[in-house]
Amino acid sequence: MTASRRSTSVSVQHGATLWTQEAVMALRFIGIDPETGDGNCPAVWVDETTEGGPELILQGWLADEGTQAECAKDSPKPDTEAVIRVPARMVPLIRKACDAAERSQLR
């Protein structure tokens, strides 16, 4: 798998000032739901460029309100986060992403 470079604008509010800066990410695509039919489905990437170490990037289905409420009992969700669902058939891909993140941290 190869990393793709993505450039994105990041806006940060500090007091009354809104700062915008260009951020460059190098995402390594690991895989997509193996049972997808149209390409719009859960997927997983690894970002090896984050300051605190590698991070997994997960795309999934937005969880319904009942699931979100149940999750909030254990871990309240701030507005900057989302509760998503990915099918268990993606476990091998997520495991592969975890292994890639761990390996890149050891470099």
C-alpha positions, -999 to +999 in steps of 0.1 A: +000+000+000+013+034-008+007+067+011-012+094-006-005+130+002-035+152+010-033+189+016-061+203+037-069+236+054-070+235+092-088+263+111-081+269+148-100+294+170-079+311+196-099+338+215-114+361+189-089+352+162-094+324+137-062+310+123-061+290+091-031+270+080-024+244+054-017+209+067-002+181+047-012+145+056+003+114+042-024+087+045-016+051+039-047+034+025-050+000+041-083-013+027-120-010+021-149-032+033-144-063+012-182-066+006-187-032-009-206-029-041-203+008-050-171+020-033-189+041-007-183+021+024-162+017+055-124+020+050-092+023+070-060+043+066-029+050+087-015+086+092+021+082+100+028+119+102+010+129+133+031+145+160+020+121+188+027+090+167+007+071+140-031+073+141-057+051+125-083+069+103-116+050+101-145+057+078-177+040+088-215+044+091-226+070+116-241+053+146-278+058+153-288+080+183-295+050+205-260+036+200-245+071+205-264+075+238-253+041+250-216+049+242-219+083+259-226+064+292-190+052+292-173+080+272-191+113+266-185+125+230-174+160+223-186+178+192-152+171+175-157+133+176-181+108+161-193+073+170-192+051+139-198+015+130-176-008+109-185-044+101-166-072+119-155-085+085-131-055+085-112-068+115-083-081+093-080-047+077-080-029+110-055-054+124-033-047+093-036-009+100-027-014+136+004-034+126+014-007+100+010+020+127+030+001+152+058-006+126+060+030+116+063+041+153+094+018+157+113+035+128 
